[in-house]
Amino acid sequence: MKLTLGFSPCPNDTFIFDALIHHKIDTEGVEFEVFFDDVETLNQKAFRGELDITKLSYHAYAYALKKYVLLDAGSALGFGVGPLLICKNPQNLANPNLKIGIPGKYTTANFLLSLAYPQLQNKVEMLFSDIEEKLLNGEIDLGLIIHENRFTYQDKGLQKVKDLGEFWEENTQCAIPLGGIVIKRDMPAEIQQKINRLIRKSVEFAFANPKSALPFIRTHAQAMDEHVMYKHIDLYVNKYSVDLGPEGKNAIQTLFTQAEEKGIIPKPQQALFL
């Protein structure tokens, strides 16, 4: 059986999926056709139901519930891993005309921005890796950064305005649900469970053999040294990536409840979890 699988080229995803797609674990007869895309492209593909299994933002999951169900394995949740709002020059956040570069409308980063600063609505969607450059060029006033850019913005003379992860944690005492792995709802239950099991094994293999994935990670990462790559992985791959567990599921449910109450997402009509 061959299934389509989408995830980002970022170190956390390539670390998680290396063992799975390179047969370092027994894939139980399943082959994968892999698609590498940035998170917002993956979100849009999920809305169209293009892939059998895909990474997506938890914000986007609210709009893909009819087609997909969340797996317990492979998620990115954590503390101290939230998106950062940054600037080149200090800005008055009360000014609703400020132009903000965001990594996608349906990213969890944009969801957290909407919670923290609802007045900031002048948003421009762009590839996450372009945001720092747009700030430096003066094309935007604020930038919402995710992934490895958390570790590079200061080197370019940019300043942190707000850690939106800290905002979320202070208000909920929950881990931040950033991205999850979903599978088509109409797939047989035994296939859904098998894929969940395989992704869990892939994560466990990666933890047991952390350097095994390095060539794969390096092939797809932006220019960064090995220390930065593994710092990135340490932030986003953790116990919740092996299995959401009650804590992880509570964090996701809290995200959905708050988003629904504030009118950011529609009321879910399907079960969130496998």
Buried (B, 14 or more C-beta within 10 A) or exposed (E): EEBBBBBBBBBBBBBBBBBBBBEBBEBEEBEBEEBBBBBBBBBBBBBEBBBBBBBBBBBBBBBBBEBBBBBBBBBBBBBEBBBBBBBBEEBEBEEEEBBBBBBBBBBBBBBBBBBBBEEBEBBEEBEBBBBBEBBBEEBBBBBBBBBBBBBBBEEEEBEEBBBBBBBBBEEBEBBBBBBBBBBBBEBEEEBBBBBBBBBBBBBBBBBEEBEBBBEBBBEBBBEBEEEBBBBBBBBBBBBBBBBBEEEBBBBBBBBBEBBBEEEBBEEBEEEBEB
